[in-house]
Amino acid sequence: MTSPIARAGHVPAFPVAYQKGQLIQLTIVDVAHGGWCVARPDDGPVVFVRHALPGETVRARVTEVTSRLARAEAVEILTPSPDRVEAPCPHAGPGRCGGCDWQHAALPAQRSLKAVVVRQQLRRLAGLDREIIVEPLPGDEEPGAGLGWRTRVQFAVRPDGVAGLRAHRSHEVIDIGECLIAHPGLTDLGVPARRWPATSSVEALTSAGSGERAVIISRSGGGPAGSARPDIPGADAVLTRAGRRLTPVRGRAYLSQRAAGRDWRVSAGVFWQVHPGAADALADAVMTALEPRAGDVALDLYCGAGLFAGVLAPVAGPGGTVAGVEADAAAVRDARHNLRHWPWARVRKGDVAAVLRRGGASLPPARLVVADPPRSGLAREVIEYLGAAGHGAARFAYVSCDPATLARDIGLLMARGWVLAGLRAFDAFPMTHHVECVATLVRDPA
């Protein structure tokens, strides 16, 4: 057996070359971003393994081989971790539904794994080594928690009309019958129990606060909206989707959500946190991070339906200003409706990057900034805007659902005079690898 050979411009050649479908025995040594565990064989490439836990010895089936790594799924646990539990869902496991990553781990262990991943990303991308604690959301501290929380589920539909969820890294649709992490309000709609002819996807959503439910139907082949079936018992509204356009077929086009002690109008296609406790927890974390006071000027970038602007505006008061920026037209309408009681809070329709690319002249100089960007993280223009001391920003609350892009952006901001003053992580997506973070950054007084 020869040693791996590495030459400039060449990928190392390992003594062992894995083949797709091959069964291999591995010792799991670590966790990685994305719901993977890591094995590092002496004679082969690193292997990213699903359905395993650190410290376990497993027999795994190779699912993918590249020039630098292999991917596999554990099909037999030879030495189990003390944190291993029986997955509550029969569809969680090798070759099955890809909606959950950690059903085989106890909830406290899931949170510990997510904390390790956040810490890894901060160390790798921002050069920071920071202890991380992933906090459970209200209601998830109880034994047997972690199920029945997801208030929005998109089901893919097979050509035979069966609605289900996709297998991991696959277009295959698994007929699950019932999703155990779906909120009971969605389960009662019975979407997987129906047949959906000429349909590509069915999205079900509910408000845990009001109990309202809606269904969004996407026709396959761009069929006419009128061909959708509006007779869905229990649904307060039925809409059809054609591209980005939603058309109400029955009922109104929005749900009433509850957070921060009040109701919020949120259109069916507009982003809202899917865990019932997440909006409250994040609003509180953002207020703690920003420490707003009367007369403050604040920016809410990627403001969606206006949750953070809506909790900042009453504190800023008539002597202050709150300005939101949002690209989605429906979200802008919702935000303006939700902020209507505070005339000093305004929402600008526009792409955040485009608005800032023009120098942000239409935005007031703000002491406080909050941003909740998509998974891809902050646009370059946001980094540059925050890096320019002339805009006056002193405190920044960064809400993120992706620890890798969060860490990347923290590193970029640190290079521009910001300091990470705090970071809270929330288990807003139990049973999955996703984690929600709120980072507090302040201007370095030096």
C-alpha positions in Angstrom: 0.0 0.0 0.0 1.6 3.3 -1.1 1.2 6.7 0.5 -1.1 9.3 -1.1 0.8 11.3 -3.7 0.2 15.0 -4.0 1.8 17.1 -6.8 1.2 20.7 -7.6 -1.9 21.0 -9.7 -2.9 17.3 -8.9 -5.5 15.9 -6.5 -4.0 13.4 -4.0 -4.4 9.7 -5.0 -5.4 7.5 -2.0 -4.5 3.9 -1.6 -8.2 3.1 -1.3 -10.6 4.3 -4.0 -14.2 4.0 -3.0 -17.0 3.1 -5.4 -20.6 4.2 -5.3 -22.7 1.5 -3.6 -19.7 0.0 -1.7 -20.1 -0.9 2.0 -17.4 0.4 4.2 -16.7 0.5 8.0 -16.0 3.9 9.4 -15.3 5.6 12.8 -17.1 8.9 13.0 -14.9 11.7 14.5 -16.7 14.9 14.0 -19.8 16.7 12.7 -20.0 19.1 9.7 -22.3 21.7 8.4 -25.4 20.4 6.5 -26.4 17.4 8.7 -23.2 15.4 8.0 -20.8 13.6 10.2 -17.2 13.1 9.3 -14.9 10.1 9.1 -11.2 10.4 8.2 -9.9 6.9 7.2 -6.1 6.5 7.2 -6.1 5.1 3.7 -8.9 7.0 2.0 -10.4 10.4 1.5 -12.6 12.1 4.0 -16.1 10.7 4.1 -19.2 12.7 4.9 -21.7 10.4 6.5 -25.5 10.9 7.2 -27.5 9.1 9.9 -24.4 8.7 12.1 -23.2 10.5 15.3 -19.7 11.4 16.5 -18.0 8.6 18.3 -19.9 5.8 16.5 -18.5 3.0 14.4 -20.8 2.4 11.5 -21.2 0.4 8.3 -22.0 2.9 5.6 -23.0 2.7 1.9 -21.1 5.1 -0.4 -23.5 7.3 -2.2 -21.1 9.7 -4.0 -17.4 9.8 -4.9 -15.5 12.9 -6.0 -11.8 13.5 -6.6 -11.4 14.8 -3.0 -14.1 13.2 -0.8 -16.8 10.6 -0.6 -20.4 10.8 0.8 -22.1 7.9 2.5 -25.1 7.0 4.7 -24.9 4.8 7.7 -26.9 1.6 7.2 -25.7 -0.3 10.3 -24.6 1.1 13.7 -21.9 -1.1 15.1 -21.0 1.0 18.1 -23.8 3.4 19.0 -23.4 6.8 20.6 -25.1 7.3 24.0 -27.0 10.2 22.3 -28.6 7.9 19.7 -32.4 7.4 19.9 -34.8 5.7 17.7 -36.1 8.1 15.0 -39.8 8.8 15.7 -40.5 8.9 11.9 -40.4 5.7 9.9 -39.3 7.7 6.9 -36.1 9.1 8.5 -33.2 7.0 7.5 -30.9 5.9 4.7 -32.5 6.3 1.3 -35.7 7.8 2.7 -37.1 11.3 3.3 -34.5 14.1 3.3 -36.5 16.6 5.4 -34.9 15.8 8.7 -31.2 15.2 9.5 -31.0 14.4 13.2 -34.1 12.4 14.2 -31.7 9.7 15.4 -30.2 12.0 18.0 -31.7 13.2 21.3 -32.8 16.8 21.3 -30.0 18.1 23.6 -27.5 16.3 21.4 -28.9 17.9 18.3 -28.4 21.3 19.9 -24.8 20.4 20.9 -24.1 19.3 17.3 -25.5 22.6 15.9 -23.4 24.5 18.4 -20.3 22.7 17.3 -21.1 23.6 13.6 -21.6 27.3 14.4 -18.3 27.3 16.3 -16.5 25.6 13.5 -17.7 28.2 10.9 -16.7 31.1 13.1 -13.3 29.6 13.6 -12.8 28.8 9.9 -14.3 31.9 8.3 -14.0 34.7 10.9 -10.9 33.6 12.9 -12.9 33.5 16.1 -13.1 30.8 18.7 -16.3 31.3 20.7 -18.3 29.1 23.0 -21.8 28.6 21.5 -25.0 27.5 23.2 -28.0 26.6 21.1 -31.1 27.6 23.0 -34.4 25.7 22.7 -37.4 27.8 21.8 -40.4 27.9 24.2 -42.2 24.6 24.3 -39.2 22.6 23.1 -37.7 22.1 26.5 -40.3 19.3 27.3 -39.6 15.6 26.9 -40.8 14.4 23.5 -40.6 17.9 22.0 -39.2 18.7 18.6 -42.2 17.5 16.6 -45.3 19.2 15.3 -43.6 22.7 15.0 -43.3 23.4 11.3 -46.1 25.8 10.2 -45.1 25.7 6.5 -44.4 22.6 4.4 -44.0 22.3 0.6 -44.9 18.9 -0.8 -43.6 17.8 -4.1 -46.1 16.0 -6.3 -45.2 12.9 -8.4 -46.6 12.3 -11.9 -49.2 9.9 -10.3 -50.5 12.7 -8.1 -48.9 11.6 -4.8 -47.8 14.5 -2.7 -44.7 13.8 -0.6 -41.2 15.0 0.4 -38.0 14.5 -1.5 -35.3 12.1 -0.6 -32.0 13.7 0.4 -30.1 15.2 -2.6 -32.6 13.6 -4.9 -35.7 14.4 -7.1 -37.3 11.2 -5.8 -40.6 12.0 -4.0 -41.2 9.8 -0.9 -44.8 9.1 0.0 -44.6 9.9 3.7 -48.3 9.8 4.6 -47.7 12.2 7.5 -44.9 14.5 8.3 -44.2 14.4 12.1 -42.5 17.8 12.3 -45.5 19.5 10.5 -47.8 21.5 12.8 -51.0 19.7 13.6 -52.9 22.4 11.7 -51.2 21.3 8.6 -51.5 17.6 9.3 -55.3 18.1 9.6 -55.4 19.3 6.0 -54.4 15.9 4.8 -52.4 17.0 1.8 -50.5 13.7 1.4 -53.7 11.7 1.7 -55.2 13.4 -1.5 -54.3 12.9 -5.1 -53.1 16.0 -7.0 -53.4 15.5 -10.8 -51.5 17.9 -13.1 -49.8 19.5 -10.0 -46.1 20.0 -9.4 -46.2 21.1 -5.8 -48.6 21.8 -2.9 -47.6 24.2 -0.1 -49.5 24.2 3.1 -49.2 26.9 5.8 -50.8 27.8 9.0 -50.7 30.4 11.7 -50.2 28.9 15.1 -51.7 32.1 16.6 -54.9 32.5 14.7 -55.3 28.9 13.5 -55.8 30.1 9.9 -54.6 27.8 7.1 -53.9 28.2 3.5 -52.9 26.0 0.6 -50.8 27.1 -2.5 -51.1 24.9 -5.5 -48.6 24.9 -8.4 -49.9 23.4 -11.6 -47.5 21.2 -13.6 -46.7 22.6 -17.1 -48.0 26.0 -16.1 -51.7 25.0 -16.3 -54.4 27.5 -15.8 -55.1 28.7 -12.3 -58.8 28.0 -12.6 -58.0 24.3 -13.0 -56.9 24.0 -9.4 -59.1 22.2 -6.9 -60.3 24.7 -4.3 -62.4 22.2 -2.3 -59.9 21.5 0.5 -61.7 21.0 3.8 -60.1 23.0 6.6 -58.3 25.5 4.4 -59.3 29.1 4.9 -57.7 30.1 1.6 -56.6 28.4 -1.6 -54.2 30.0 -4.0 -52.5 29.0 -7.2 -48.9 29.8 -8.0 -47.6 30.6 -11.5 -43.9 31.5 -11.3 -43.7 34.1 -8.5 -47.3 35.2 -8.9 -50.0 34.0 -6.4 -53.7 34.1 -7.3 -56.4 33.6 -4.7 -59.0 31.0 -5.8 -60.9 31.1 -2.5 -60.5 33.1 0.7 -58.1 36.0 1.4 -54.4 36.0 0.4 -52.9 36.4 3.8 -52.8 34.9 7.3 -52.8 36.7 10.7 -49.7 35.8 12.6 -49.0 36.5 16.3 -45.7 37.7 17.7 -44.4 40.3 20.1 -47.8 40.8 21.7 -49.7 41.8 18.5 -51.0 40.5 15.2 -49.2 40.8 11.9 -50.7 40.5 8.4 -48.5 38.2 6.4 -49.3 37.3 2.8 -49.3 33.6 1.9 -46.2 33.9 -0.2 -44.2 36.2 2.2 -41.5 34.9 4.5 -42.4 34.3 8.2 -40.5 32.1 10.7 -41.9 28.5 10.5 -41.5 27.7 14.2 -44.3 29.1 16.3 -41.9 30.5 18.9 -39.2 31.8 16.6 -40.6 35.3 15.7 -41.0 36.1 19.4 -37.6 34.9 20.3 -35.8 36.6 17.5 -37.7 39.9 18.0 -36.6 39.9 21.6 -33.0 39.0 20.7 -32.8 41.8 18.2 -34.1 44.3 20.7 -31.5 43.1 23.2 -28.8 43.4 20.6 -29.7 46.9 19.4 -30.6 48.5 22.8 -32.9 51.0 21.1 -34.0 54.2 22.8 -36.4 57.1 22.1 -35.3 59.3 19.2 -33.2 56.5 17.5 -32.9 56.1 13.8 -32.9 52.5 12.7 -32.6 50.6 9.4 -34.3 47.2 8.9 -32.7 45.6 5.8 -34.5 42.7 4.1 -37.4 43.7 6.3 -40.1 41.2 5.0 -43.4 41.8 6.7 -41.9 44.3 9.1 -41.4 42.3 12.3 -38.2 44.0 13.4 -39.2 47.5 12.2 -42.5 46.9 14.0 -40.9 46.3 17.4 -38.3 49.1 16.9 -40.8 51.8 15.9 -42.7 52.1 19.2 -39.4 52.5 21.1 -37.9 55.0 18.6 -41.1 57.1 19.0 -42.1 60.2 16.9 -38.7 61.8 17.5 -37.0 58.9 15.7 -37.1 57.1 12.4 -37.4 53.5 11.3 -36.7 52.7 7.6 -37.2 49.3 6.1 -36.0 48.0 2.7 -37.6 45.0 1.0 -37.7 43.8 -2.6 -40.9 41.6 -2.5 -44.0 43.7 -3.4 -46.4 41.6 -1.2 -44.0 41.8 1.8 -43.8 45.6 1.3 -47.6 45.9 1.3 -47.7 43.8 4.5 -45.0 45.8 6.2 -46.7 49.1 5.4 -49.9 47.7 6.8 -48.2 46.4 9.9 -46.4 49.7 10.5 -49.4 52.0 9.8 -49.8 53.1 13.4 -46.3 54.6 13.4 -45.9 57.3 10.7 -42.2 57.6 11.5 -41.7 54.1 10.2 -41.5 53.8 6.4 -40.8 50.9 4.0 -38.9 51.4 0.8 -39.6 48.9 -2.0 -36.3 47.9 -3.7 -33.5 45.3 -3.7 -31.3 46.0 -0.7 -28.1 45.8 -2.8 -29.5 48.1 -5.5 -30.7 50.7 -2.9 -27.3 50.7 -1.2 -25.4 50.6 -4.5 -26.8 54.1 -5.2 -25.1 55.2 -2.0 -28.1 54.7 0.3 -29.0 58.4 -0.2 -32.7 57.7 0.2 -32.0 56.2 3.6 -31.5 58.2 6.8 -28.2 57.9 8.6 -28.9 55.3 11.3 -27.3 54.4 14.6 -29.0 51.0 14.6 -29.2 48.4 11.8 -30.8 45.0 11.7 -30.7 42.6 8.7 -32.3 39.2 8.1 -31.0 38.3 4.7 -31.6 35.1 2.7 -29.4 32.1 3.2 -26.8 33.5 0.9 -26.0 36.2 3.5 -25.4 39.9 3.2 -25.0 41.5 -0.2 -21.5 43.0 -0.8 -23.2 46.4 -0.8 -24.4 45.9 2.8 -20.9 45.0 3.9 -19.6 48.2 2.2 -22.3 50.4 3.6 -21.7 49.2 7.2 -18.0 49.5 6.7 -18.3 53.2 5.8 -18.1 55.0 9.1 -19.8 58.1 7.7 -23.2 56.4 7.7 -23.2 56.5 11.5 -24.2 52.9 12.3 -23.0 51.9 15.8 -24.9 48.7 16.5 -25.8 45.9 14.1 -28.1 42.9 14.7 -27.5 40.2 12.1 -30.2 37.5 11.9 -29.0 34.4 10.0 -30.2 30.9 9.2 -26.8 29.8 7.8 -23.8 29.7 10.1 -21.3 29.6 7.1 -22.5 32.9 5.5 -22.9 34.4 8.9 -19.3 33.7 9.8 -18.1 34.8 6.4 -19.9 38.2 6.8 -18.7 38.6 10.4 -15.2 38.2 9.2 -15.7 40.8 6.5 -17.3 43.3 9.0 -14.5 42.8 11.5 -12.0 43.8 8.8 -14.0 47.0 8.5 -14.0 48.1 12.1 -16.8 46.0 13.7 -16.5 43.8 16.8 -18.6 40.7 17.5 -20.1 41.6 20.9 -22.5 38.6 21.2 -24.0 35.7 19.4 -27.1 33.8 20.3 -28.2 30.6 18.6 -31.7 29.1 18.6 -33.0 25.7 17.7 -35.7 27.0 15.5 -35.7 23.9 13.3 -35.6 20.8 15.6 -34.7 17.4 13.9 -33.0 19.3 11.0 -29.4 20.7 10.7 -30.7 24.2 10.5 -30.1 26.8 13.3 -31.0 30.4 13.6 -28.5 32.9 15.0 -28.6 36.5 16.1 -25.2 38.2 16.1 -24.6 41.5 17.8 -21.9 43.6 16.3 -20.7 47.0 17.5 -18.3 49.6 16.1 -14.8 49.3 17.4 -14.3 52.5 19.3 -10.6 52.4 18.3 
